[in-house]
Amino acid sequence: MRPDFQTLDEITRRLAAAVPREMRTARAELEQQFRAVLESAFDRMDLVTREEFEIQKKVLARTREKLEALEKQLEGDD
């Protein structure tokens, strides 16, 4: 999963802005190429969105709480 489009657009704009003035006439084309390269790179990575990460973090916390409760129950049965 790639980063959101707003972030990708910002990275693309910053890269294009870093291009020397002599090459600025090709800026739109360069932005398209930068974006294509970034999208390709992000597609190959195993990324998750912040929202997905937060959801999984909550699931893990609940699972940990349940595990601790079960461990306490087992200790009480001994």
C-alpha positions in Angstrom: 0.0 0.0 0.0 1.4 3.4 -0.9 1.2 6.6 1.2 -1.8 8.8 0.7 -1.9 10.9 -2.5 -1.4 14.2 -0.6 1.9 13.0 0.8 3.0 11.6 -2.6 2.0 14.9 -4.3 4.1 16.9 -1.7 7.1 14.7 -2.2 6.8 15.0 -6.0 6.5 18.8 -5.8 9.6 19.0 -3.6 11.6 16.9 -5.9 10.5 19.0 -8.9 11.4 22.2 -7.0 14.9 20.9 -6.4 15.5 20.7 -10.2 18.0 23.3 -11.5 16.4 26.4 -13.1 17.7 25.4 -16.5 15.5 22.3 -16.4 12.4 23.9 -15.0 10.8 24.1 -18.4 10.4 20.3 -18.2 9.0 20.6 -14.7 5.5 19.1 -15.4 7.1 16.1 -17.2 9.6 15.6 -14.4 6.8 15.7 -11.8 5.0 13.0 -13.7 8.2 10.9 -13.9 9.0 11.5 -10.2 5.5 10.4 -9.2 5.7 7.3 -11.4 9.0 6.3 -9.8 7.7 6.9 -6.3 4.5 5.0 -6.9 6.4 2.1 -8.2 8.8 2.1 -5.3 6.0 2.4 -2.7 4.0 -0.4 -4.4 6.9 -2.8 -3.9 7.1 -2.0 -0.2 4.8 -3.7 2.3 3.4 -0.4 3.8 0.2 0.2 5.7 -1.7 3.4 6.3 -1.6 5.2 9.7 -5.2 4.2 10.2 -4.5 0.5 9.6 -1.6 0.7 11.9 -3.6 2.3 14.7 -6.4 -0.3 14.3 -3.9 -3.2 14.6 -2.3 -1.5 17.6 -5.7 -1.5 19.4 -6.3 -5.1 18.4 -2.9 -6.1 19.8 -3.6 -4.2 23.1 -7.0 -5.9 23.5 -5.4 -9.3 22.8 -2.6 -8.6 25.3 -5.2 -7.7 28.0 -7.1 -10.9 27.3 -3.9 -12.9 27.5 -3.0 -11.3 30.8 -6.5 -12.1 32.2 -6.2 -15.7 31.1 -2.8 -16.0 32.7 -4.2 -14.7 36.0 -7.0 -17.2 35.8 -4.5 -20.0 35.3 -2.4 -18.8 38.2 -5.5 -18.8 40.4 -6.3 -22.4 39.4 -2.9 -23.7 40.7 
